[in-house]
């Protein structure tokens, strides 16, 4: 997208810099908020892809997130926050999914929560990504 993002990332000078994301983000008054349903690792037929592969499922979820954002008139650069859900109690599984998501967002490292959960909604689903975006539409 050629327009400038309405999202401003806020970096804390007093909190640890170990986090791989901004601690807060804002959007101006009048921004249109887009609340996205959890993006799942499903293909165009509704089948779960990359069964057993946390990184593979995260990649598909990111692709589906990009599509949902585009359909709403937004892009990854318009995301103001994310929540990454991983069906595992193992930290390395969470990190495998998180690495894919972090890399997909690049320098636009929005505030994010990474959570291990017991189970997700689809058969063989290991990863889901929730997001909120903010855009200022041109009149």
C-alpha positions as CSV (number, residue, x, y, z in Angstrom):
1,X,0.0,0.0,0.0
2,X,1.3,3.5,-0.8
3,X,-0.5,5.4,2.0
4,X,1.2,6.1,5.3
5,X,0.1,3.9,8.3
6,X,-2.1,5.6,10.9
7,X,-0.5,3.4,13.6
8,X,2.2,4.9,15.8
9,X,4.3,2.4,17.7
10,X,5.5,3.4,21.2
11,X,8.8,2.2,22.6
12,X,9.4,2.3,26.3
13,X,12.6,3.7,27.6
14,X,12.0,2.3,31.1
15,X,10.9,-1.3,30.3
16,X,13.3,-4.0,29.2
17,X,14.3,-4.0,25.5
18,X,14.2,-7.8,25.4
19,X,10.7,-7.8,24.0
20,X,10.6,-8.2,20.2
21,X,7.8,-5.7,19.8
22,X,6.7,-2.2,20.8
23,X,5.0,-2.1,24.2
24,X,2.1,0.1,23.0
25,X,0.6,1.6,19.9
26,X,-1.9,4.4,19.1
27,X,-4.1,5.5,16.2
28,X,-5.4,9.0,15.7
29,X,-9.0,10.0,16.5
30,X,-11.2,9.2,13.5
31,X,-9.2,6.1,12.5
32,X,-11.4,3.2,11.4
33,X,-10.6,0.2,13.5
34,X,-10.7,-3.3,12.0
35,X,-11.1,-6.2,14.4
36,X,-10.1,-9.4,12.7
37,X,-11.3,-12.8,13.6
38,X,-8.6,-15.3,14.6
39,X,-6.6,-16.1,11.4
40,X,-6.3,-19.9,11.2
41,X,-4.0,-22.2,9.2
42,X,-6.7,-23.2,6.7
43,X,-6.4,-23.5,2.9
44,X,-9.0,-22.3,0.4
45,X,-11.0,-25.5,1.0
46,X,-11.1,-25.0,4.8
47,X,-8.6,-27.8,5.5
48,X,-5.9,-27.4,8.1
49,X,-2.5,-27.2,6.5
50,X,1.0,-28.1,7.8
51,X,-0.4,-30.7,10.3
52,X,2.1,-31.0,13.2
53,X,4.2,-28.0,12.0
54,X,4.0,-24.9,14.2
55,X,6.0,-22.7,11.9
56,X,4.1,-23.9,8.8
57,X,0.7,-23.3,10.4
58,X,1.9,-19.8,11.5
59,X,2.9,-19.0,7.9
60,X,-0.5,-20.0,6.6
61,X,-2.2,-18.0,9.4
62,X,-0.1,-14.9,8.4
63,X,-1.1,-15.4,4.8
64,X,-4.7,-15.6,5.7
65,X,-4.4,-12.6,8.0
66,X,-2.9,-10.6,5.0
67,X,-5.9,-11.6,2.9
68,X,-8.4,-10.5,5.5
69,X,-6.6,-7.2,6.0
70,X,-6.6,-6.5,2.2
71,X,-10.3,-7.4,2.0
72,X,-10.8,-4.7,4.7
73,X,-8.7,-2.1,2.9
74,X,-5.6,-2.5,5.2
75,X,-2.2,-4.2,5.3
76,X,0.1,-5.6,8.0
77,X,1.5,-2.1,8.4
78,X,-1.9,-1.0,9.7
79,X,-2.1,-3.6,12.4
80,X,-2.1,-2.0,15.9
81,X,-1.9,-5.2,18.0
82,X,-1.9,-9.0,17.8
83,X,-2.5,-12.1,19.9
84,X,-0.8,-15.3,18.8
85,X,-2.4,-18.5,20.2
86,X,-0.4,-21.7,20.1
87,X,-1.8,-25.0,21.2
88,X,1.1,-26.2,23.2
89,X,2.6,-26.1,26.7
90,X,6.1,-26.2,25.3
91,X,7.9,-22.8,25.0
92,X,9.9,-23.9,21.9
93,X,6.6,-24.5,20.1
94,X,5.4,-21.0,21.0
95,X,8.8,-19.6,19.8
96,X,8.6,-21.5,16.5
97,X,5.2,-19.9,15.7
98,X,6.2,-16.5,17.1
99,X,9.4,-16.3,14.9
100,X,7.3,-16.6,11.8
101,X,4.8,-14.0,12.9
102,X,7.6,-11.6,14.1
103,X,9.4,-12.0,10.8
104,X,6.2,-11.3,8.8
105,X,5.7,-8.0,10.6
106,X,9.4,-6.9,10.2
107,X,10.0,-3.4,11.4
108,X,6.3,-2.9,12.2
109,X,6.7,-4.8,15.4
110,X,3.3,-4.2,17.0
111,X,2.4,-4.9,20.6
112,X,1.7,-8.6,20.8
113,X,0.7,-11.3,23.2
114,X,2.0,-14.9,22.7
115,X,-0.1,-17.5,24.5
116,X,0.0,-21.2,24.9
117,X,-3.5,-22.7,25.0
118,X,-5.0,-26.2,25.4
119,X,-6.8,-26.5,22.2
120,X,-7.9,-24.5,19.1
121,X,-11.1,-24.8,17.1
122,X,-10.2,-26.8,14.0
123,X,-9.0,-30.4,13.7
124,X,-5.1,-30.5,13.9
125,X,-5.0,-26.7,14.4
126,X,-1.9,-25.5,16.3
127,X,-1.8,-21.7,15.7
128,X,-4.2,-18.8,15.5
129,X,-3.5,-15.1,15.1
130,X,-5.9,-12.4,16.2
131,X,-5.3,-8.8,15.1
132,X,-6.7,-5.2,15.3
133,X,-5.8,-2.7,12.6
134,X,-6.4,1.0,12.3
135,X,-6.7,3.0,9.0
136,X,-7.5,6.5,8.1
137,X,-9.6,6.5,4.9
138,X,-9.0,9.2,2.4
139,X,-12.2,11.3,1.8
